[in-house]
Amino acid sequence: MMEFGPVATDQAQGAILAHSVMLNGQRLRKGLVLGPDDIASLRAAGIAQVVAARPGPDDVPEDAAAARLAAALVPDPAAAGLVLTDPFTGRVNLNAVAPGIVLLDPAAIHALNRIDPAITLATLAPFARVSAGTLVGTVKIITYAVPQAALAQAEALAQRAIRMQPVVRRSAGLLMTDVPGQQDRLIAKGRRAVEARLRALGMTLAGVATVPHEIDIMARALADLPGEMLLILTGSATSDPGDTAPQAVRAAGGTVLRFGMPVDPGNLLFHGHLGSRPVIGLPGCARSLALNGADWVLERLACGLTLTDDDIAAMGVGGLLKEIAVRPQPREAQQGRTAHG
């Protein structure tokens, strides 16, 4: 077991300095393994005692422990879509190589973090979207060393508990509809917002069609659109599985799998497929760049994941997102002015 506390300078050789010490304008940094020259300098400065740590025979130093745990988490970095930093002060960072979403084994990570308070793994939330270079997780050994038995237990639990799912669908086509009285700027705003979302995923907008809000016309346009995914942003909101946009998908030979989701903003989303291509009927809030339910669906489908009813139902926990100020129907009615304005 590691010893920690005040140590007489004469007995501190080989111990790990726990707090930095200034000597004649130079710093002996915390974490330094004290050698003979360091001891001599401390004596010359009249420092008779230091706070230090001395690992026991069954302890693993912090950097070695962090490297071992990170290797257990990510035994094949290339396959996991991650790059691991060299250990430093007991830390190894896991960074994404390319755009995608984070896949985790939460039960394994929870169990790992219960073993010993000094052995920790912090990650982004499950299914978080990241770009190349994003910090996805960090292993941190908090003390200067940890028991070998505890580390081995953490390694066993950590096996492949974190990885990146990269974007596999690299392009999308966008179908927009025009309704009487709709302003051109709304169409342009919607296109810009969709293009920005695709760009964040490393995807391209393969084609755009703007057509009247009619089933047959929309069906023909969908069939003609290029792209590995199809996105629909209508001038009139979809309010039922039998509404115009879902019917257009069916008329084109596609299938609608679900209408509605327990995420707000984003309730009025539908999704399905046309042949091998996923189709997403975007809610009107997708004209804003603010996070909404469509982002979560787009990201998972772009990364090649299947999306079941259970997957979407589970989005309700944490699905109450920040309100979008420009929504025509906010979820809470405007209150009268307060005394503070």
Salt bridges, closest charged atoms under 4 A:
ASP10 OD1 - ARG43 NE 2.76
GLU155 OE1 - ARG68 NH2 2.68
ASP264 OD1 - ARG327 NH1 2.81
ASP264 OD1 - ARG331 NH1 2.63
ASP295 OD1 - ARG197 NE 2.50
GLU299 OE2 - ARG129 NE 3.38
ASP309 OD1 - ARG258 NH1 3.48
GLU323 OE1 - ARG327 NH1 2.74
